[in-house]
Amino acid sequence: MSLLYGGFVGFYNPHFAISYRKSDFFSFEKIVLIELRNTWVNRFREATDINDWAARYYRNIKGNFLPGKLRGLYTTVGDFKDPAKVSAKVNMLVINDDSVRNQVALHNLEKTLNDKFFKKSKYEI
């Protein structure tokens, strides 16, 4: 797509977990402190607010990233209306909420999570 426009057109925004370092936010804060303070005073999200994606873009522009592929599965609660199996190769599972709230889907989702993540994480112990 960028070839049509002759250059850089933007970043790909995966709907997966993105890791950050504290230093990513500290360096970003130095250049947009006023805008961040305006964001912090809002009780609810405003169209002018700055979020973590801006810090990620700044980090990427500075070249502070390692290229690679995020491997994961993006689903919604509604995808679990039927029993689902998650491949052992999936190391990141993103479950987005949607309008589906039936007991069968929620039961299948819980069973899938218990089957995939049968050991408690160190944060749950």
SVG drawing of the C-alpha trace seen along z (x, -y; Angstrom):
<svg xmlns="http://www.w3.org/2000/svg" viewBox="-28 -22 44 51">
<polyline fill="none" stroke="black" stroke-width="0.4" points="0.0,0.0 2.8,-2.4 4.1,-2.0 1.0,-3.7 1.7,-6.7 5.4,-6.8 6.5,-6.3 5.6,-5.7 1.8,-5.7 1.6,-4.5 2.0,-1.7 0.2,1.6 -1.9,1.7 -2.3,5.3 -5.0,6.0 -2.5,8.0 -0.6,7.2 2.3,4.8 5.2,4.7 6.7,1.4 9.5,0.3 9.1,-2.6 11.7,-4.5 9.4,-4.4 6.9,-6.5 9.5,-8.7 11.1,-9.7 7.6,-10.3 6.5,-12.4 9.4,-14.8 8.1,-15.8 4.3,-15.9 4.0,-16.8 1.3,-19.5 -0.8,-17.2 -0.5,-14.4 -1.5,-16.6 -4.6,-17.6 -5.4,-13.9 -4.8,-13.2 -7.4,-15.7 -10.2,-14.2 -12.5,-11.9 -13.7,-10.2 -12.0,-9.6 -12.0,-12.6 -11.2,-12.8 -8.1,-14.9 -6.6,-12.4 -3.3,-10.7 -3.0,-7.0 -0.3,-4.4 -0.3,-4.0 1.3,-7.4 4.1,-6.3 4.5,-3.2 4.6,-5.2 7.2,-7.5 9.3,-4.5 9.0,-3.0 10.0,-6.3 13.1,-6.4 14.0,-2.9 13.6,-1.3 11.9,2.0 12.7,5.4 11.0,6.5 9.0,9.7 5.6,11.3 3.1,11.3 1.6,14.8 -1.8,15.0 -5.5,15.6 -8.0,12.8 -11.5,13.8 -14.7,12.5 -17.0,14.0 -19.5,14.8 -16.9,17.1 -17.5,19.5 -21.1,20.2 -19.8,23.6 -17.1,25.4 -13.7,24.1 -10.2,25.7 -7.2,23.4 -4.1,24.7 -1.1,25.5 0.9,23.1 -1.2,20.1 0.7,18.3 -1.4,15.2 -5.2,15.3 -7.1,12.1 -10.9,12.3 -12.7,9.1 -16.1,8.5 -19.1,8.2 -22.9,8.2 -23.1,12.0 -24.0,12.8 -25.5,16.3 -24.6,18.9 -23.5,21.5 -20.9,19.1 -19.7,18.1 -19.5,21.8 -17.5,22.8 -15.2,19.8 -14.5,20.8 -13.9,24.4 -11.5,23.3 -9.5,21.1 -9.3,23.9 -8.2,26.4 -5.6,24.0 -4.3,22.6 -4.8,25.4 -1.9,24.2 -2.4,21.0 -0.1,18.2 2.3,16.8 -0.1,13.9 -3.0,16.1 -1.3,18.1"/>
</svg>
